[in-house]
Amino acid sequence: GAPPAVASAEPDAALNALFRPRAGWVGGDGAFSVVLPNGRALWLFSDTFVGSIRDGKRRDVTMVNNTVGAQDGTGERAKVAFFVARDKEKPRALFVPPEGAKSWFWIFAGHASGD
């Protein structure tokens, strides 16, 4: 059969604004969201920029392999708190392979289970 037709699509300004902080977490790719049993949403990101935004450009950024965000609410009332792990103030990935492994984790999906 034919693929479904898209009648229209528009950016959601309120949702986009949640992902434009000025300092700390300033962008990530490979975004996946998981609805949690309590109604919040967990956002999982792979490569992430940590630093600041000045004059519309990333400044003093470090890239880490993965981070998360926790979303409360929806629509214009939504808020997202981003979490970046740190080693002595230096940003690092939140999920890391066993010590000594020369690899990293990119997040491809998530699953909420139980209460």
C-alpha positions in Angstrom: 0.0 0.0 0.0 0.9 3.6 -0.3 2.6 5.4 2.7 0.4 7.7 4.8 0.2 11.3 3.5 1.3 14.1 5.7 -1.3 16.9 5.7 1.0 19.4 7.4 3.9 19.7 9.8 5.1 22.7 11.9 7.8 23.2 14.5 6.5 23.4 18.1 8.1 26.6 19.4 7.4 25.8 23.1 8.9 22.3 22.8 11.9 23.6 20.8 12.5 26.2 23.5 12.9 23.4 26.1 16.0 22.2 24.3 17.8 25.6 24.0 19.4 26.2 27.4 22.2 28.8 27.5 24.6 26.9 29.8 25.5 23.4 30.8 23.7 20.9 28.4 23.6 22.9 25.1 22.7 20.2 22.6 22.6 16.5 21.9 21.9 14.0 19.1 20.3 10.6 19.0 17.3 11.8 21.1 14.9 9.2 22.4 12.1 9.7 25.0 10.6 7.2 27.4 7.4 7.9 29.3 7.9 6.9 32.9 5.2 5.4 35.2 4.9 8.7 37.1 4.0 10.6 33.9 7.4 12.3 33.5 9.5 11.7 30.4 13.1 10.6 30.4 15.1 12.0 27.4 18.1 10.0 26.4 20.8 11.6 24.3 24.0 10.3 22.6 26.7 12.8 21.7 26.1 15.9 23.8 27.6 19.4 23.9 28.3 20.7 27.4 29.3 24.4 27.6 27.5 27.6 26.9 25.8 29.6 24.2 26.8 33.2 23.5 25.8 35.3 20.5 24.0 32.3 19.1 27.1 30.1 19.1 28.4 27.3 21.2 31.4 28.4 23.4 33.8 26.5 25.6 32.1 23.2 24.8 33.1 19.6 25.6 31.5 16.7 23.9 30.4 13.7 26.0 29.0 10.4 24.6 25.6 10.4 26.5 23.4 12.4 28.9 19.8 12.5 30.0 17.0 15.0 30.6 13.9 14.6 32.8 10.8 16.3 31.6 7.9 17.4 33.9 4.7 18.5 32.3 3.7 19.0 28.7 3.1 21.9 26.3 3.8 25.4 27.6 4.1 24.2 31.2 6.8 21.6 30.4 10.2 21.9 32.0 13.3 19.8 31.3 16.3 19.3 33.7 19.4 18.0 32.0 21.9 15.7 33.8 25.6 15.5 32.9 28.0 13.4 34.9 31.2 15.0 36.0 34.7 13.9 37.1 36.1 16.7 39.3 34.0 19.2 37.4 35.0 17.9 34.0 31.9 16.7 32.0 31.8 13.0 31.2 29.3 10.5 29.9 26.6 9.4 32.3 26.6 5.8 31.1 30.1 4.4 30.9 31.5 0.9 29.9 33.4 -1.2 32.5 36.8 0.3 33.5 39.5 -0.5 31.0 37.1 -0.9 28.0 38.1 1.3 25.1 34.5 2.0 24.0 31.5 4.1 24.8 27.7 3.9 24.9 25.5 5.7 22.4 21.9 5.4 23.5 19.4 4.0 21.0 16.3 3.4 23.1 14.9 3.1 26.5 12.3 1.1 28.4 10.4 1.9 31.6 9.4 -1.2 33.6 7.5 -1.5 36.9 6.4 1.2 39.2 
